[in-house]
Amino acid sequence: MRHRIEQATLLWHTVRHLKPIQIGGRVWFRLRRPKPDLAPTPALRARTGPWEKPATRRPSLTGPERFRFLNEDGGLAGGWDDGNHSKLWRYNLHYFDDLNAEGAAERTAWHEALIRRWVSENSPGRGTGWEPYPTSLRIVNWIKWSLGGNHLPPEAVQSLAVQARWLSRRLEHHLLGNHLLANGKALVFAGCFFQGDEAARWLSRGAAIIEREVPEQILADGGHFELSPMYHSLALEDSLDLANLGRTFPDAQGRWARAGEMIAGRDKPMRRWLAAMCHPDGEIAFFNDAAIGVAPPPADLEAYASRLGFAAAEPPAAGLLLESGYARLEAGPAVALVDTARVGPDYLPGHAHADTLSFELSVFGRRVLVNSGTSLYDVGAERHRQRGTAAHNTVLVAEENSSEIWSAFRVARRARPFGRSIEHDGDGTTLSCSHDGYARLRGRPVHCRRLTLRSGGLTIEDILHGGSHQAEARFHFHPTWIVVSDGSHGNAVSDSGQCIEWTADAGAAGLEASSYHPEFGIGMPSTCLVVKLQSGRSRVRFTWHTAANPFGPI
């Protein structure tokens, strides 16, 4: 009975935030199964403008029928919907990202044969490949491949029209967010690629989705509202692709001119936001669902923007990203990225982690303290652990998560940050913030954190107000650092000899084994410094020499 009550509580605190269209849309989506429309294919629109090379990903096609997705190899021996692979792996199989990946021109024959096979072996409307999200990405990838100078077989052109018709009847209003934006983008691509009344309807419907969703999904500071640097990168790629498409088919742009203007107006802040949320190594920070290798690298996205004629992005700027809630602190050789953000939109926290007030730190151009990253989306204990508070550089109270994550993409009661402030004093910057994620516990505890970054070190002060719960501050080191402890003092030495000292001025310190997941399908052993709060307080200092030549271990 107690378990049922707990489950009902989780469900209530999850569902109560949903929009009516999500609830009604879920019922509609499950009950309505339209029949595929196999009507004659519309004529293709004449291309009157140039198509620039888009951003690229790593190759995923390793042989004529062999693939590597999520760092897992597989083939087509078990078909296109092989249950031996995860749902996400099968999604990737149907995306056809390799058509526009690095070195794609060398695999053109494989690509054409694979497209023909997909058409012949995936009956319209059936299987994973016809779910709206993979259908959306495949439509775009096939059209981008064709615009890049490749020949789409006639059966593939016909299939594209069938896919666009199907997608227009299976829009993901029950999910919203990045899924619905991908649906709209695909309809715009199909509406520009074909011509005639039917194509005009696809174009108008896709443009309407973009007009409605972009102002909500792209915040004033340029960040994507799901607050994941990875999904932000995907949204930026969408924006650049649509700008590219508009220049390729200028005669069709009149039908979606307003949407195009919205996209163009957000290019600069989106690129600026991404630069601010990257480490000095050029890759994204790991807040919420985030991993390297899913979206094109930030440098590739910037190069794509340059090919489209956009001015170079501004270098990453220190300070607060006001609307999204993140902060970038810089001092000497150090960069700290701090999460003082909400977990995501109230009605769409599916990619959220319980990581409020966590941070990541780079020193001398390399990552030192890192959140766990993301290696899988499957429901289970490991997915739950990676989303949990203990896998992030923040405070864990009573072994509970700061936000009630559950299942693979659910959040019930969630942390709300408040009282954020930032102060500069010449040599350094101090950022303060609190959150109420643990207020559901006895005594209604509130976590308050104060980070001070200077050229020679970082100090983190944590206070827990309310209750008498056991609490611990956790600091996860990147796997390339060897960490040793001598009571309340220790150091971390990198594989190239750099050294960072740490001292727990308040709180009992110890080391634990942990793991790091920079990409899907990858887990690396790492070390976590755990500092137990004493009388509700802890204070930890990380220090380093600012000279160009790093010093050895103490």
Sequence and secondary structure as in RCSB ss.txt:
>XXXX:A:sequence
MRHRIEQATLLWHTVRHLKPIQIGGRVWFRLRRPKPDLAPTPALRARTGPWEKPATRRPSLTGPERFRFLNEDGG
LAGGWDDGNHSKLWRYNLHYFDDLNAEGAAERTAWHEALIRRWVSENSPGRGTGWEPYPTSLRIVNWIKWSLGGN
HLPPEAVQSLAVQARWLSRRLEHHLLGNHLLANGKALVFAGCFFQGDEAARWLSRGAAIIEREVPEQILADGGHF
ELSPMYHSLALEDSLDLANLGRTFPDAQGRWARAGEMIAGRDKPMRRWLAAMCHPDGEIAFFNDAAIGVAPPPAD
LEAYASRLGFAAAEPPAAGLLLESGYARLEAGPAVALVDTARVGPDYLPGHAHADTLSFELSVFGRRVLVNSGTS
LYDVGAERHRQRGTAAHNTVLVAEENSSEIWSAFRVARRARPFGRSIEHDGDGTTLSCSHDGYARLRGRPVHCRR
LTLRSGGLTIEDILHGGSHQAEARFHFHPTWIVVSDGSHGNAVSDSGQCIEWTADAGAAGLEASSYHPEFGIGMP
STCLVVKLQSGRSRVRFTWHTAANPFGPI
>XXXX:A:secstr
 HHHHHHHHHHHHHHTTS HHHHHHHHHHHH            B    S           EEETTEEEETTEEEE
STT TT TTS HHHHHHHHH GGGGSTTGGGGHHHHHHHHHHHHHHS TT SGGGSHHHHHHHHHHHHHHHHTT 
   HHHHHHHHHHHHHHHTS  TTT HHHHHHHHHHHHHHHHHB SHHHHHHHHHHHHHHHHHHHHHB TTS BT
T  HHHHHHHHHHHHHHHHHHHH GGGGGGGHHHHHHHHHHHHHHHHHHHHTB TTSSB   SS  TTSS  HHH
HHHHHHHTT         EEETTTTEEEEEETTEEEEEE S SS TT  TT  S TT EEEEETTEEEE   B  
  SSSHHHHHHHSGGGSSSEEETTB SS EETTTEESS   EEEEEEEE SSEEEEEEEE TTTTSTT  EEEEE
EEEETTEEEEEEEEESS   EEEEEEB TTEEEEEETTEEEEEETTS EEEEEEEESEEEEEEEEEBSSTT  EE
EEEEEEE BTTEEEEEEE   SSS     
